[in-house]
């Protein structure tokens, strides 16, 4: 994912963030504009026995290991193709409808187009009102947060920054057929979220978010012909590590306040302690394109993750209990959406 601290140019200025701010400066600014206090009727979040969701934390960690065993999954590479095959087979075997959204993208620093694929996994496809749970599943070509430049080109696994979201949804897929909701549910895996070879902080002009921007553009383009509408969405990024603290990302609250309030209220109602209803940082991420396409989406993220874009972002940093907690919050949120 690409935080505001790593982006310069018109997109940042339009978003109202000054290039060059540090995370601490932005957090302080966010504190001046905190989320509104939660004020819910007692029945606003129906009581649900979250224990009924039999999420298997150990199996989710096995899925994580299988993904990371592939190695780097950079857009357009053999590693990405292997991951796509793994994801598609897994969800088809579970009975979901799996759709490939294929497209080509030209990165500024590349001489040719790169083939990319968003994967859409649909549950209850007959329902026209839908909820979207999403994450990116590509890995960054450069470990550009390593202090030694010589380490940038070494392969790194991006266990939390991408793979953990895929693994969590793979496990959650086992449960969906036994759960009921009034609206349909889609899992979407975005390609090309951080296909970056020349980072902006070093003067490069490479762009982020190819997959989510393509998905959002297609959703907008087909408005008059498609038979469904996304009521809301939740993006997962850097949220499954041990000790994660999930505060309210500020662009999410500005664009989708009701979604944020609802998700964090559900978290409170089921005792999900990693969700803190407090202002977090401002982060440019895949949810920006979705919100612009009229899919109100919250980014569930802990941007204080110390291994972000480092070789140390490995499976041992991920918590099965944390994946379980995020899964339960999102599943209850979907099931209680009216």
C-alpha positions in Angstrom: 0.0 0.0 0.0 1.1 3.6 -0.6 0.8 5.9 2.4 0.4 9.7 2.1 4.0 10.0 3.2 5.2 8.2 0.1 3.2 10.1 -2.6 3.7 13.5 -4.2 1.9 15.4 -6.9 -1.6 16.4 -7.9 -3.3 13.4 -6.2 -1.9 14.4 -2.8 -2.6 18.1 -3.2 -6.2 17.4 -4.4 -6.6 15.2 -1.3 -5.5 18.0 0.9 -2.3 16.5 2.2 1.0 18.4 1.9 3.8 16.3 0.4 6.6 15.6 2.9 4.4 15.3 6.0 5.6 12.7 8.5 3.2 10.1 10.0 3.4 11.9 13.4 2.5 15.2 11.9 -0.5 13.7 10.1 -1.7 11.9 13.2 -1.5 15.1 15.1 -3.6 16.8 12.4 -6.1 14.0 12.5 -6.5 14.5 16.2 -8.0 17.9 15.5 -10.7 16.2 13.4 -11.5 13.0 15.3 -14.4 10.7 14.4 -17.7 11.5 16.1 -18.4 9.7 19.3 -20.3 6.5 18.9 -24.0 7.0 19.7 -26.0 3.9 18.9 -29.3 2.6 20.0 -29.0 -0.6 22.0 -30.3 -2.6 19.0 -28.2 -0.8 16.4 -25.8 -3.8 16.2 -27.9 -7.0 16.6 -26.4 -9.4 19.2 -24.6 -12.1 17.3 -22.7 -15.0 18.8 -19.4 -14.4 17.0 -18.3 -17.7 18.4 -20.6 -19.4 15.9 -18.1 -18.4 13.2 -15.8 -21.3 13.2 -12.8 -19.5 11.8 -9.7 -21.9 11.8 -6.7 -19.7 12.7 -4.3 -22.5 12.2 -5.6 -23.3 8.7 -5.5 -19.6 7.8 -1.8 -19.5 8.7 -1.2 -22.6 6.5 -2.8 -20.7 3.6 -0.5 -17.7 4.4 2.6 -20.0 4.3 1.4 -21.6 1.0 1.2 -18.1 -0.6 4.5 -16.9 0.8 6.2 -20.2 -0.3 5.5 -19.1 -3.9 7.9 -16.3 -3.3 7.4 -12.7 -4.6 4.1 -12.2 -6.4 4.9 -9.1 -8.5 2.3 -8.2 -11.2 2.8 -10.0 -14.5 5.3 -12.6 -13.1 5.2 -16.3 -12.8 4.9 -16.0 -9.1 1.7 -13.9 -9.5 0.3 -16.5 -12.0 0.9 -19.3 -9.5 -0.9 -17.3 -6.8 -3.8 -16.6 -9.2 -4.2 -20.3 -9.9 -4.1 -21.1 -6.1 -6.8 -18.5 -5.4 -9.1 -19.5 -8.2 -9.0 -23.2 -7.5 -9.5 -22.6 -3.8 -12.7 -20.6 -4.1 -14.1 -22.6 -7.0 -13.7 -25.7 -4.9 -15.7 -24.0 -2.1 -18.5 -23.3 -4.6 -18.1 -19.6 -5.2 -18.4 -17.9 -8.5 -14.9 -16.7 -9.6 -14.4 -14.0 -12.2 -11.2 -12.7 -13.7 -11.1 -9.0 -14.6 -8.2 -8.8 -16.9 -6.5 -5.6 -18.2 -3.2 -4.2 -19.2 -1.4 -1.3 -17.5 1.6 0.7 -18.5 3.8 1.8 -15.7 5.7 5.1 -16.2 9.1 3.5 -15.7 8.4 0.4 -17.9 8.7 0.2 -21.6 5.8 -2.1 -22.2 2.3 -2.9 -20.8 2.0 -5.4 -18.0 -0.8 -7.9 -17.9 -2.8 -7.6 -14.7 -5.8 -9.4 -13.2 -8.3 -8.5 -10.5 -10.0 -11.6 -9.1 -13.7 -11.3 -8.0 -15.1 -14.1 -5.8 -18.9 -13.9 -5.5 -21.1 -15.4 -2.9 -24.9 -15.4 -3.3 -24.5 -13.8 -6.8 -28.2 -13.6 -7.3 -28.5 -10.8 -4.7 -28.4 -7.3 -6.3 -27.4 -5.4 -3.1 -23.9 -6.4 -2.2 -21.0 -5.9 0.3 -17.4 -5.8 -0.9 -14.4 -7.2 1.1 -11.1 -6.5 -0.7 -7.3 -6.5 -0.5 -4.4 -6.3 -2.9 -2.6 -9.4 -3.7 0.5 -8.2 -5.6 3.9 -7.7 -3.9 6.1 -4.7 -4.4 9.2 -5.2 -6.6 11.4 -3.2 -4.3 12.0 -3.5 -0.5 12.5 0.2 -0.5 12.2 0.7 3.3 15.4 -1.3 3.9 18.1 1.0 5.1 20.7 -0.5 2.8 20.0 0.2 -0.9 21.8 -3.1 -1.7 18.9 -5.0 -0.1 16.2 -3.4 -2.1 16.3 -5.9 -4.9 16.3 -9.0 -2.7 13.1 -11.0 -2.9 10.7 -10.4 0.0 7.5 -12.1 0.9 5.1 -9.3 2.0 3.3 -11.5 4.4 1.3 -8.8 6.0 1.3 -6.4 3.1 -1.0 -8.5 0.9 -0.7 -12.2 1.6 -2.4 -12.1 5.0 -5.5 -10.6 3.5 -5.7 -13.3 0.9 -5.1 -16.0 3.5 -7.8 -14.6 5.8 -10.4 -14.5 3.0 -9.4 -18.0 1.9 -10.3 -19.3 5.4 -13.4 -17.1 5.7 -14.6 -18.7 2.4 -15.1 -22.0 4.2 -17.6 -20.3 6.5 -19.7 -18.2 4.1 -21.8 -21.0 2.8 -23.0 -21.7 6.3 -23.7 -18.0 7.1 -26.7 -15.9 6.1 -26.9 -12.3 5.1 -29.6 -10.2 3.5 -27.1 -8.8 0.9 -24.6 -10.6 -1.4 -20.9 -10.7 -0.7 -17.9 -10.3 -2.9 -14.2 -10.8 -2.2 -12.0 -8.8 -4.6 -8.3 -9.2 -5.0 -6.6 -6.2 -6.6 -3.6 -6.5 -8.8 -1.0 -3.7 -9.4 -1.6 -1.9 -6.1 2.1 -1.2 -5.7 3.8 -2.1 -9.0 6.5 0.5 -8.2 10.0 0.5 -9.6 10.8 4.2 -9.1 9.4 5.4 -5.8 8.1 9.0 -5.7 10.2 9.8 -2.6 13.3 9.5 -4.7 11.9 11.4 -7.7 10.2 8.7 -9.5 6.9 9.0 -11.2 5.5 5.5 -11.0 1.8 5.3 -10.0 -0.1 3.1 -7.6 -3.5 1.4 -7.5 -3.8 0.0 -11.0 -6.2 -2.7 -10.0 -8.6 -0.7 -7.8 -8.7 2.1 -10.3 -9.6 -0.3 -13.1 -12.2 -1.9 -11.0 -13.7 1.4 -10.0 -13.7 2.7 -13.6 -15.4 -0.5 -14.8 -18.0 -0.3 -12.0 -18.8 3.3 -13.0 -18.8 2.6 -16.7 -21.4 -0.2 -16.3 -23.7 1.7 -14.0 -26.6 1.7 -16.5 -26.3 -2.0 -17.4 -25.2 -4.0 -14.4 -27.8 -5.5 -12.1 -26.1 -5.0 -8.8 -24.9 -2.2 -6.5 -22.3 -2.3 -3.7 -23.8 -0.9 -0.5 -20.4 -0.6 1.1 -16.9 -2.0 1.2 -14.0 -2.8 3.6 -10.4 -2.8 2.5 -7.8 -4.8 4.5 -4.2 -3.7 4.5 -1.5 -4.4 7.1 -4.1 -5.4 9.6 -3.2 -9.0 10.5 0.1 -8.8 12.3 0.6 -9.5 16.0 -0.3 -6.5 18.1 -2.2 -4.7 15.4 -4.0 -1.5 16.4 -6.8 -0.6 14.0 -7.8 3.0 14.3 -10.1 4.9 11.9 -8.3 5.9 8.8 -9.2 9.5 8.0 -10.0 9.5 4.3 -12.3 6.5 5.1 -14.1 8.5 7.7 -14.3 11.6 5.4 -15.8 9.6 2.5 -17.6 6.7 4.3 -18.4 7.8 7.9 -21.4 5.5 8.3 -19.4 2.5 7.2 -16.6 3.3 9.7 -19.1 3.8 12.5 -20.8 0.6 11.7 -17.7 -1.6 11.4 -16.1 -0.2 14.6 -19.5 -0.6 16.4 -19.7 -4.2 15.4 -16.1 -4.6 16.6 -17.0 -3.1 20.0 -20.1 -5.3 20.3 -18.2 -8.5 19.8 -15.2 -7.5 21.9 -12.7 -7.1 19.0 -10.0 -5.3 21.0 -7.6 -4.4 18.1 -10.3 -2.1 16.7 -9.9 1.3 18.4 -12.5 4.0 17.6 -9.9 6.7 17.5 -8.5 8.8 14.6 -5.8 7.1 12.7 -3.5 8.5 9.9 -4.5 9.6 6.4 -3.5 6.9 4.0 -3.8 6.8 0.2 -4.8 3.2 -0.6 -7.2 1.2 -2.8 -10.2 2.6 -1.0 -9.8 6.0 -2.6 -10.8 4.8 -6.0 -13.7 2.8 -4.6 -15.1 5.8 -2.7 -14.9 8.0 -5.8 -16.9 5.3 -7.6 -19.7 5.6 -5.0 -18.7 2.5 -3.1 -18.4 3.8 0.4 -15.4 1.9 1.7 -13.3 1.9 4.9 -9.6 1.1 5.0 -8.8 -1.3 7.9 -5.1 -0.7 8.4 -2.3 -0.4 11.0 0.3 1.8 9.4 2.6 1.5 12.3 3.6 -1.9 11.2 7.4 -1.8 11.6 8.2 -4.3 8.8 6.4 -2.5 6.0 8.3 -2.9 2.7 11.1 -4.7 4.5 12.6 -8.2 4.1 11.4 -8.9 7.6 7.7 -8.9 6.5 7.5 -12.6 6.9 4.8 -15.1 8.0 6.1 -15.3 11.6 4.9 -11.7 12.1 1.3 -12.7 11.4 -1.2 -13.7 14.1 -3.9 -16.3 13.5 -5.9 -14.8 16.4 -5.7 -11.4 14.7 -6.9 -12.8 11.4 -9.7 -14.4 13.3 -10.7 -11.1 14.9 -10.8 -9.2 11.7 -12.7 -12.0 10.0 -15.4 -12.1 12.7 -15.8 -8.3 12.6 -16.3 -8.3 8.8 -18.5 -11.3 8.8 -20.8 -9.9 11.5 -20.9 -6.6 9.7 -22.0 -8.3 6.5 -24.5 -10.5 8.2 -26.1 -7.6 10.0 -26.3 -5.3 7.0 -30.0 -4.7 6.3 
